[in-house]
Amino acid sequence: MNGTARIDVSREQVLRYRVAAHGFDRASPTLGVLVLGVQDTPHGSAPVALAARGASSGALERVWSFRGAPHLHRRTELAALAAALWPLDDADATARISTSVIKEGAKLGLAAFRVTAEAFRRTVVEPLGKGEVSTAVSTAVPESLTYWCTPCGARHISGLLFQQAGLFGSVRVGTERGKTVLSPLASPFPVPETASGTQDLIRAYLRFLGPATRAEVAAFLGTRPTAIRPVWPEGLVEVSVDGASAWLPESEVDALRGVPRAGVGTVRLLPPGDPFLQARDRSLLLPEKDRQKELWRAIGGPGAVLAGSEIVGTWRARASGRRVEVTVTGFDALSASVRRALETEAQTVAEVRGAKEALLRIE
């Protein structure tokens, strides 16, 4: 930390700052937020998130990264990402994989990640189905990292460990006929010896989804706040957001204070898992509890309609032949200008999904 005095900002200022940082104006030729990846859940949603920022998914790789979820990342950054995501110590490793099914096995800590990553490398030497890989890896790791699956009549490795270790095993995640297929990365890298670059990863979260607390950053990484305390960056400024304390890189303070007002002219359809929606302070993004439940559903959640710096509704898309039907449900009545902008954005979604035409329905 440094001696810079705490600054006070409003929720509106924070949201305007994040909208600008994410490049929703489509003015920047580079996409900085890719340092955090773009989650691809459900499959095919990440290209829509990129299109909302005026970018495409070319030269990107799909891997299991943050919290074991599939993300698109730059191929050239995967080795550094793996080092930054490698657990800091045994306690951190245990926090990331501890579940009721492998409660004892999780105590292996870093060893659990290493043995699983090495099993991936021995197994995935050509494209293989996820189930086939899981079976092979399950037999190669200590039994304490597996659990008995009654429906299958077999022991499986913990899914949380399996997917978090995939990147360390230099595995890419693809699909074929609706099934997950794992294959070796074209440019493999060694299993990390120790974590490095974690501070930069934390700083990136604070830049794109800050101001934020240590607990929010830890939740994004899938660990506990105490685990990242040793690598909490210097050069941060304490920010009071409507009375609640959070942190932001000192280099971003001017942008937080001086970002211009975001008008309703910036309208974007953000898919589920969009980086903007990955912020852990959901009550700041969407204060109403019932709307939070509607947007962040555990399974089958909708996308978010962003107008200016506010989430003003949800949306879903359904393919119908060569046409994509986009249904928007506004939290309140949508203005005429927002409705007009949604016509254009719905067409963008259709094109990303390989359709020629979009049909917009507003409820």
DRENDO-1510 file (C-alpha; in Angstrom, 1 decimal, always signed):
<recs>
REC; n; res; u; v; w
REC; 1; MET; +0.0; +0.0; +0.0 .
REC; 2; ASN; +1.0; +3.6; -0.1 .
REC; 3; GLY; +0.2; +6.7; +1.7 .
REC; 4; THR; -2.4; +8.1; -0.8 .
REC; 5; ALA; -5.5; +9.2; +1.0 .
REC; 6; ARG; -8.7; +7.3; +0.5 .
REC; 7; ILE; -11.0; +8.6; -2.3 .
REC; 8; ASP; -14.8; +8.6; -2.3 .
REC; 9; VAL; -16.7; +7.7; -5.4 .
REC; 10; SER; -20.3; +6.7; -6.2 .
REC; 11; ARG; -21.6; +3.5; -7.6 .
REC; 12; GLU; -22.4; +5.3; -10.9 .
REC; 13; GLN; -18.7; +6.3; -11.2 .
REC; 14; VAL; -17.5; +2.8; -10.7 .
REC; 15; LEU; -19.9; +1.4; -13.4 .
REC; 16; ARG; -18.9; +4.1; -15.9 .
REC; 17; TYR; -15.2; +3.3; -15.2 .
REC; 18; ARG; -15.7; -0.4; -15.8 .
REC; 19; VAL; -17.7; +0.1; -19.0 .
REC; 20; ALA; -14.8; +2.2; -20.3 .
REC; 21; ALA; -12.2; -0.3; -19.2 .
REC; 22; HIS; -14.0; -3.1; -21.0 .
REC; 23; GLY; -13.9; -1.3; -24.3 .
REC; 24; PHE; -17.6; -1.4; -25.0 .
REC; 25; ASP; -17.2; +1.7; -27.2 .
REC; 26; ARG; -15.4; -0.7; -29.6 .
REC; 27; ALA; -12.8; +2.0; -30.2 .
REC; 28; SER; -9.7; +0.1; -29.1 .
REC; 29; PRO; -7.9; -2.3; -31.5 .
REC; 30; THR; -6.6; -4.4; -28.6 .
REC; 31; LEU; -8.7; -6.1; -25.9 .
REC; 32; GLY; -7.0; -5.7; -22.6 .
REC; 33; VAL; -9.7; -7.7; -20.7 .
REC; 34; LEU; -8.4; -10.9; -22.3 .
REC; 35; VAL; -5.8; -11.0; -19.6 .
REC; 36; LEU; -8.7; -12.3; -17.5 .
REC; 37; GLY; -9.9; -14.5; -20.3 .
REC; 38; VAL; -13.5; -14.6; -21.7 .
REC; 39; GLN; -15.6; -17.4; -20.1 .
REC; 40; ASP; -17.3; -19.6; -22.7 .
REC; 41; THR; -20.2; -20.9; -20.6 .
REC; 42; PRO; -22.4; -21.9; -22.3 .
REC; 43; HIS; -20.3; -23.0; -25.2 .
REC; 44; GLY; -20.3; -20.4; -28.0 .
REC; 45; SER; -21.1; -17.5; -25.7 .
REC; 46; ALA; -17.5; -16.1; -25.6 .
REC; 47; PRO; -17.5; -14.9; -29.2 .
REC; 48; VAL; -20.6; -12.9; -28.4 .
REC; 49; ALA; -18.8; -11.2; -25.5 .
REC; 50; LEU; -15.9; -10.4; -27.8 .
REC; 51; ALA; -18.2; -9.0; -30.4 .
REC; 52; ALA; -19.8; -6.7; -27.8 .
REC; 53; ARG; -16.3; -5.1; -27.6 .
REC; 54; GLY; -15.7; -5.1; -31.4 .
REC; 55; ALA; -13.3; -8.1; -31.3 .
REC; 56; SER; -13.3; -11.6; -32.7 .
REC; 57; SER; -12.1; -14.9; -31.4 .
REC; 58; GLY; -9.3; -15.4; -33.9 .
REC; 59; ALA; -5.9; -16.6; -32.5 .
REC; 60; LEU; -7.5; -17.5; -29.2 .
REC; 61; GLU; -7.4; -20.9; -27.4 .
REC; 62; ARG; -10.2; -22.4; -25.3 .
REC; 63; VAL; -8.8; -23.9; -22.1 .
REC; 64; TRP; -10.0; -24.6; -18.5 .
REC; 65; SER; -8.6; -21.7; -16.5 .
REC; 66; PHE; -10.2; -19.6; -13.7 .
REC; 67; ARG; -12.0; -21.9; -11.3 .
REC; 68; GLY; -11.8; -24.7; -13.9 .
REC; 69; ALA; -14.3; -23.0; -16.2 .
REC; 70; PRO; -13.7; -22.9; -20.0 .
REC; 71; HIS; -12.2; -19.5; -21.1 .
REC; 72; LEU; -10.8; -18.1; -24.3 .
REC; 73; HIS; -7.2; -16.8; -23.9 .
REC; 74; ARG; -4.5; -15.6; -26.2 .
REC; 75; ARG; -2.3; -18.6; -27.2 .
REC; 76; THR; +0.9; -16.7; -26.5 .
REC; 77; GLU; -0.1; -16.0; -22.9 .
REC; 78; LEU; -1.0; -19.5; -21.8 .
REC; 79; ALA; +2.3; -20.4; -20.2 .
REC; 80; ALA; +2.3; -17.2; -18.2 .
REC; 81; LEU; -1.3; -17.7; -17.2 .
REC; 82; ALA; -0.6; -21.2; -16.0 .
REC; 83; ALA; +2.2; -19.9; -13.8 .
REC; 84; ALA; +0.0; -17.1; -12.4 .
REC; 85; LEU; -2.9; -19.5; -11.7 .
REC; 86; TRP; -0.6; -22.2; -10.0 .
REC; 87; PRO; -1.6; -22.3; -6.3 .
REC; 88; LEU; +0.7; -20.2; -4.1 .
REC; 89; ASP; +1.1; -23.0; -1.5 .
REC; 90; ASP; -0.5; -26.1; -0.1 .
REC; 91; ALA; -3.1; -24.2; +1.8 .
REC; 92; ASP; -4.1; -22.3; -1.3 .
REC; 93; ALA; -4.2; -25.5; -3.4 .
REC; 94; THR; -6.4; -27.2; -0.8 .
REC; 95; ALA; -8.8; -24.2; -0.7 .
REC; 96; ARG; -9.2; -24.4; -4.5 .
REC; 97; ILE; -10.2; -28.1; -4.7 .
REC; 98; SER; -11.7; -28.9; -1.3 .
REC; 99; THR; -15.2; -30.4; -1.7 .
REC; 100; SER; -17.2; -33.0; +0.2 .
REC; 101; VAL; -16.2; -35.7; -2.2 .
REC; 102; ILE; -12.4; -35.4; -1.8 .
REC; 103; LYS; -12.2; -33.6; +1.6 .
REC; 104; GLU; -9.2; -35.7; +2.7 .
REC; 105; GLY; -7.5; -35.8; -0.7 .
REC; 106; ALA; -7.7; -32.1; -1.0 .
REC; 107; LYS; -5.2; -31.9; +1.9 .
REC; 108; LEU; -2.5; -33.1; -0.6 .
REC; 109; GLY; -2.4; -29.5; -1.7 .
REC; 110; LEU; +0.1; -28.8; -4.5 .
REC; 111; ALA; +0.8; -32.5; -4.9 .
REC; 112; ALA; -2.8; -33.0; -6.0 .
REC; 113; PHE; -2.4; -30.4; -8.8 .
REC; 114; ARG; +1.0; -31.8; -9.9 .
REC; 115; VAL; +0.0; -35.4; -10.1 .
REC; 116; THR; -3.1; -34.6; -12.0 .
REC; 117; ALA; -1.3; -32.3; -14.5 .
REC; 118; GLU; +1.3; -34.9; -15.1 .
REC; 119; ALA; -1.5; -37.5; -15.7 .
REC; 120; PHE; -3.1; -35.2; -18.3 .
REC; 121; ARG; +0.2; -35.0; -20.1 .
REC; 122; ARG; +0.7; -38.8; -20.3 .
REC; 123; THR; -2.9; -39.3; -21.4 .
REC; 124; VAL; -3.8; -36.4; -23.8 .
REC; 125; VAL; -1.3; -37.0; -26.6 .
REC; 126; GLU; -4.0; -36.9; -29.2 .
REC; 127; PRO; -7.7; -35.7; -29.3 .
REC; 128; LEU; -9.7; -37.7; -26.8 .
REC; 129; GLY; -13.2; -37.4; -25.3 .
REC; 130; LYS; -13.5; -35.9; -21.9 .
REC; 131; GLY; -14.9; -39.1; -20.4 .
REC; 132; GLU; -12.0; -41.2; -21.7 .
REC; 133; VAL; -9.5; -38.8; -20.3 .
REC; 134; SER; -11.3; -38.7; -17.0 .
REC; 135; THR; -11.2; -42.4; -16.7 .
REC; 136; ALA; -7.4; -42.6; -17.5 .
REC; 137; VAL; -6.5; -39.7; -15.2 .
REC; 138; SER; -8.7; -41.1; -12.4 .
REC; 139; THR; -6.7; -44.3; -12.3 .
REC; 140; ALA; -3.4; -42.4; -12.4 .
REC; 141; VAL; -3.9; -40.2; -9.3 .
REC; 142; PRO; -4.1; -41.2; -5.6 .
REC; 143; GLU; -7.5; -42.8; -4.7 .
REC; 144; SER; -8.1; -40.0; -2.2 .
REC; 145; LEU; -8.6; -37.6; -5.1 .
REC; 146; THR; -11.4; -39.7; -6.5 .
REC; 147; TYR; -14.9; -40.6; -5.4 .
REC; 148; TRP; -17.3; -43.4; -6.0 .
REC; 149; CYS; -19.9; -42.5; -8.6 .
REC; 150; THR; -22.9; -44.8; -8.1 .
REC; 151; PRO; -24.7; -44.2; -11.4 .
REC; 152; CYS; -21.4; -45.1; -13.3 .
REC; 153; GLY; -20.3; -47.8; -10.9 .
REC; 154; ALA; -16.8; -46.4; -11.0 .
REC; 155; ARG; -14.4; -44.0; -9.2 .
REC; 156; HIS; -14.0; -40.6; -10.7 .
REC; 157; ILE; -11.5; -37.8; -10.1 .
REC; 158; SER; -13.0; -34.7; -8.5 .
REC; 159; GLY; -14.4; -32.6; -11.4 .
REC; 160; LEU; -13.2; -29.4; -9.6 .
REC; 161; LEU; -9.6; -30.7; -9.5 .
REC; 162; PHE; -9.8; -32.3; -13.0 .
REC; 163; GLN; -10.7; -29.1; -14.7 .
REC; 164; GLN; -8.5; -26.8; -12.7 .
REC; 165; ALA; -5.5; -29.0; -13.5 .
REC; 166; GLY; -6.2; -29.1; -17.3 .
REC; 167; LEU; -4.3; -25.9; -18.1 .
REC; 168; PHE; -1.3; -27.1; -16.1 .
REC; 169; GLY; -1.4; -30.3; -18.2 .
REC; 170; SER; -1.2; -28.2; -21.4 .
REC; 171; VAL; -4.7; -29.3; -22.5 .
REC; 172; ARG; -7.0; -27.4; -24.8 .
REC; 173; VAL; -10.8; -27.9; -24.6 .
REC; 174; GLY; -12.8; -28.3; -27.8 .
REC; 175; THR; -16.1; -29.7; -28.9 .
REC; 176; GLU; -17.1; -32.3; -31.5 .
REC; 177; ARG; -20.7; -33.2; -32.2 .
REC; 178; GLY; -21.8; -31.6; -28.9 .
REC; 179; LYS; -19.2; -33.5; -26.8 .
REC; 180; THR; -16.1; -32.1; -25.0 .
REC; 181; VAL; -12.9; -33.2; -26.7 .
REC; 182; LEU; -9.5; -32.6; -25.1 .
REC; 183; SER; -6.3; -32.3; -27.1 .
REC; 184; PRO; -2.7; -31.2; -26.4 .
REC; 185; LEU; -1.8; -27.6; -26.9 .
REC; 186; ALA; +0.2; -26.9; -30.1 .
REC; 187; SER; +2.9; -25.2; -27.9 .
REC; 188; PRO; +3.0; -27.1; -24.6 .
REC; 189; PHE; +4.8; -25.8; -21.6 .
REC; 190; PRO; +6.1; -27.4; -18.4 .
REC; 191; VAL; +4.0; -27.9; -15.3 .
REC; 192; PRO; +4.8; -24.8; -13.2 .
REC; 193; GLU; +7.3; -25.3; -10.4 .
REC; 194; THR; +6.0; -22.4; -8.4 .
REC; 195; ALA; +3.5; -19.6; -8.8 .
REC; 196; SER; +4.6; -16.4; -10.6 .
REC; 197; GLY; +2.8; -13.5; -11.9 .
REC; 198; THR; -0.1; -13.8; -9.5 .
REC; 199; GLN; +0.2; -10.2; -8.4 .
REC; 200; ASP; -0.2; -9.1; -12.0 .
REC; 201; LEU; -3.3; -11.2; -12.3 .
REC; 202; ILE; -4.8; -9.6; -9.2 .
REC; 203; ARG; -3.9; -6.2; -10.5 .
REC; 204; ALA; -5.7; -7.0; -13.7 .
REC; 205; TYR; -8.8; -7.9; -11.9 .
REC; 206; LEU; -8.7; -4.7; -10.0 .
REC; 207; ARG; -8.2; -2.8; -13.2 .
REC; 208; PHE; -11.1; -4.2; -15.1 .
REC; 209; LEU; -13.5; -5.1; -12.2 .
REC; 210; GLY; -12.4; -2.8; -9.5 .
REC; 211; PRO; -12.5; -1.1; -7.1 .
REC; 212; ALA; -12.7; -4.4; -5.3 .
REC; 213; THR; -12.0; -6.1; -2.0 .
REC; 214; ARG; -9.5; -8.9; -1.3 .
REC; 215; ALA; -12.5; -11.3; -0.7 .
REC; 216; GLU; -13.9; -10.5; -4.2 .
REC; 217; VAL; -10.6; -11.1; -5.9 .
REC; 218; ALA; -10.2; -14.4; -4.0 .
REC; 219; ALA; -13.7; -15.5; -5.0 .
REC; 220; PHE; -12.8; -14.9; -8.7 .
REC; 221; LEU; -9.7; -17.0; -8.3 .
REC; 222; GLY; -11.6; -19.7; -6.4 .
REC; 223; THR; -9.6; -19.5; -3.2 .
REC; 224; ARG; -9.7; -17.8; +0.2 .
REC; 225; PRO; -8.8; -14.1; +1.0 .
REC; 226; THR; -6.0; -15.3; +3.4 .
REC; 227; ALA; -4.4; -17.3; +0.6 .
REC; 228; ILE; -3.7; -14.2; -1.6 .
REC; 229; ARG; -2.7; -11.9; +1.2 .
REC; 230; PRO; +1.1; -12.6; +0.6 .
REC; 231; VAL; +0.7; -11.5; -3.1 .
REC; 232; TRP; -1.7; -8.6; -2.6 .
REC; 233; PRO; -0.2; -5.9; -4.8 .
REC; 234; GLU; +1.5; -2.7; -3.7 .
REC; 235; GLY; +0.6; +0.6; -5.4 .
REC; 236; LEU; -3.1; +0.4; -4.6 .
REC; 237; VAL; -5.4; +3.2; -3.5 .
REC; 238; GLU; -8.3; +2.7; -1.0 .
REC; 239; VAL; -11.6; +3.7; -2.6 .
REC; 240; SER; -14.8; +4.2; -0.7 .
REC; 241; VAL; -17.7; +3.2; -3.0 .
REC; 242; ASP; -20.8; +4.7; -1.4 .
REC; 243; GLY; -19.2; +4.1; +2.0 .
REC; 244; ALA; -17.8; +0.6; +1.4 .
REC; 245; SER; -14.0; +0.2; +1.1 .
REC; 246; ALA; -12.3; -1.4; -1.9 .
REC; 247; TRP; -9.0; -1.2; -3.8 .
REC; 248; LEU; -7.9; +0.1; -7.1 .
REC; 249; PRO; -4.5; +0.4; -8.8 .
REC; 250; GLU; -3.2; +3.9; -8.3 .
REC; 251; SER; -2.6; +4.2; -12.0 .
REC; 252; GLU; -6.4; +4.0; -12.6 .
REC; 253; VAL; -7.5; +6.7; -10.2 .
REC; 254; ASP; -7.7; +9.4; -12.8 .
REC; 255; ALA; -9.7; +7.2; -15.1 .
REC; 256; LEU; -12.1; +6.4; -12.2 .
REC; 257; ARG; -12.6; +10.1; -11.4 .
REC; 258; GLY; -12.6; +11.5; -15.0 .
REC; 259; VAL; -14.3; +8.9; -17.2 .
REC; 260; PRO; -17.1; +10.7; -19.2 .
REC; 261; ARG; -20.7; +9.9; -18.5 .
REC; 262; ALA; -21.9; +6.8; -20.4 .
REC; 263; GLY; -25.1; +7.5; -22.3 .
REC; 264; VAL; -27.8; +5.1; -23.5 .
REC; 265; GLY; -26.1; +5.2; -26.9 .
REC; 266; THR; -23.8; +2.4; -25.7 .
REC; 267; VAL; -26.1; -0.6; -25.8 .
REC; 268; ARG; -24.7; -4.1; -25.7 .
REC; 269; LEU; -26.0; -7.6; -25.4 .
REC; 270; LEU; -23.7; -9.4; -22.9 .
REC; 271; PRO; -23.8; -13.2; -22.8 .
REC; 272; PRO; -23.8; -15.3; -19.6 .
REC; 273; GLY; -20.3; -15.4; -18.3 .
REC; 274; ASP; -19.3; -12.1; -19.9 .
REC; 275; PRO; -16.2; -10.6; -18.2 .
REC; 276; PHE; -18.2; -7.6; -17.1 .
REC; 277; LEU; -20.6; -9.9; -15.2 .
REC; 278; GLN; -17.8; -11.7; -13.5 .
REC; 279; ALA; -17.3; -9.0; -10.9 .
REC; 280; ARG; -18.0; -10.5; -7.5 .
REC; 281; ASP; -19.8; -7.4; -6.2 .
REC; 282; ARG; -23.1; -8.3; -7.8 .
REC; 283; SER; -25.1; -6.0; -5.6 .
REC; 284; LEU; -23.2; -3.1; -7.1 .
REC; 285; LEU; -23.9; -4.2; -10.6 .
REC; 286; LEU; -27.5; -4.9; -9.9 .
REC; 287; PRO; -28.8; -3.8; -6.5 .
REC; 288; GLU; -32.2; -5.5; -6.7 .
REC; 289; LYS; -32.0; -9.0; -5.2 .
REC; 290; ASP; -34.8; -10.4; -7.3 .
REC; 291; ARG; -33.1; -9.2; -10.5 .
REC; 292; GLN; -29.8; -10.7; -9.3 .
REC; 293; LYS; -31.5; -14.1; -9.0 .
REC; 294; GLU; -32.9; -13.7; -12.4 .
REC; 295; LEU; -29.6; -12.9; -14.1 .
REC; 296; TRP; -27.1; -15.1; -12.2 .
REC; 297; ARG; -28.9; -18.4; -12.3 .
REC; 298; ALA; -26.9; -21.4; -11.4 .
REC; 299; ILE; -28.0; -23.2; -14.6 .
REC; 300; GLY; -29.3; -21.8; -17.8 .
REC; 301; GLY; -29.0; -18.1; -17.0 .
REC; 302; PRO; -29.8; -15.4; -19.5 .
REC; 303; GLY; -27.5; -12.7; -20.8 .
REC; 304; ALA; -27.6; -9.1; -19.7 .
REC; 305; VAL; -28.7; -6.0; -21.5 .
REC; 306; LEU; -26.3; -3.1; -20.9 .
REC; 307; ALA; -27.5; +0.4; -21.6 .
REC; 308; GLY; -25.0; +3.1; -20.7 .
REC; 309; SER; -23.5; +1.8; -17.5 .
REC; 310; GLU; -26.6; +0.0; -16.2 .
REC; 311; ILE; -27.9; -3.5; -16.7 .
REC; 312; VAL; -31.5; -2.8; -17.8 .
REC; 313; GLY; -32.8; -6.3; -18.7 .
REC; 314; THR; -32.0; -9.8; -19.7 .
REC; 315; TRP; -32.0; -11.6; -23.1 .
REC; 316; ARG; -31.9; -15.0; -24.7 .
REC; 317; ALA; -31.3; -16.2; -28.2 .
REC; 318; ARG; -32.7; -19.2; -30.0 .
REC; 319; ALA; -31.7; -20.4; -33.5 .
REC; 320; SER; -34.4; -21.0; -36.0 .
REC; 321; GLY; -33.0; -22.1; -39.3 .
REC; 322; ARG; -30.8; -19.4; -40.7 .
REC; 323; ARG; -32.3; -16.9; -38.3 .
REC; 324; VAL; -31.6; -16.1; -34.6 .
REC; 325; GLU; -34.5; -15.0; -32.5 .
REC; 326; VAL; -33.3; -12.6; -29.7 .
REC; 327; THR; -35.8; -12.1; -26.9 .
REC; 328; VAL; -35.2; -9.1; -24.6 .
REC; 329; THR; -36.9; -8.7; -21.3 .
REC; 330; GLY; -36.5; -5.3; -19.8 .
REC; 331; PHE; -36.6; -4.7; -16.1 .
REC; 332; ASP; -38.5; -1.5; -16.9 .
REC; 333; ALA; -39.8; +0.0; -20.1 .
REC; 334; LEU; -37.0; +0.5; -22.6 .
REC; 335; SER; -36.6; +3.8; -24.3 .
REC; 336; ALA; -37.0; +4.1; -28.1 .
REC; 337; SER; -33.3; +4.8; -28.5 .
REC; 338; VAL; -32.4; +1.6; -26.6 .
REC; 339; ARG; -34.8; -0.4; -28.7 .
REC; 340; ARG; -33.3; +0.9; -31.9 .
REC; 341; ALA; -29.8; +0.1; -30.7 .
REC; 342; LEU; -31.0; -3.4; -29.8 .
REC; 343; GLU; -31.9; -4.1; -33.4 .
REC; 344; THR; -28.3; -3.6; -34.4 .
REC; 345; GLU; -26.9; -5.6; -31.5 .
REC; 346; ALA; -29.3; -8.5; -32.2 .
REC; 347; GLN; -28.0; -8.6; -35.7 .
REC; 348; THR; -24.4; -8.8; -34.3 .
REC; 349; VAL; -25.4; -11.8; -32.2 .
REC; 350; ALA; -26.9; -13.5; -35.2 .
REC; 351; GLU; -23.8; -13.0; -37.3 .
REC; 352; VAL; -21.5; -14.3; -34.6 .
REC; 353; ARG; -23.7; -17.4; -34.4 .
REC; 354; GLY; -23.4; -17.9; -38.1 .
REC; 355; ALA; -26.9; -16.7; -39.0 .
REC; 356; LYS; -27.9; -14.3; -41.7 .
REC; 357; GLU; -30.9; -12.7; -40.0 .
REC; 358; ALA; -32.0; -11.6; -36.5 .
REC; 359; LEU; -35.5; -11.3; -35.2 .
REC; 360; LEU; -35.7; -9.1; -32.1 .
REC; 361; ARG; -38.6; -9.5; -29.7 .
REC; 362; ILE; -38.9; -7.1; -26.7 .
REC; 363; GLU; -41.1; -8.1; -23.8 .
</recs>
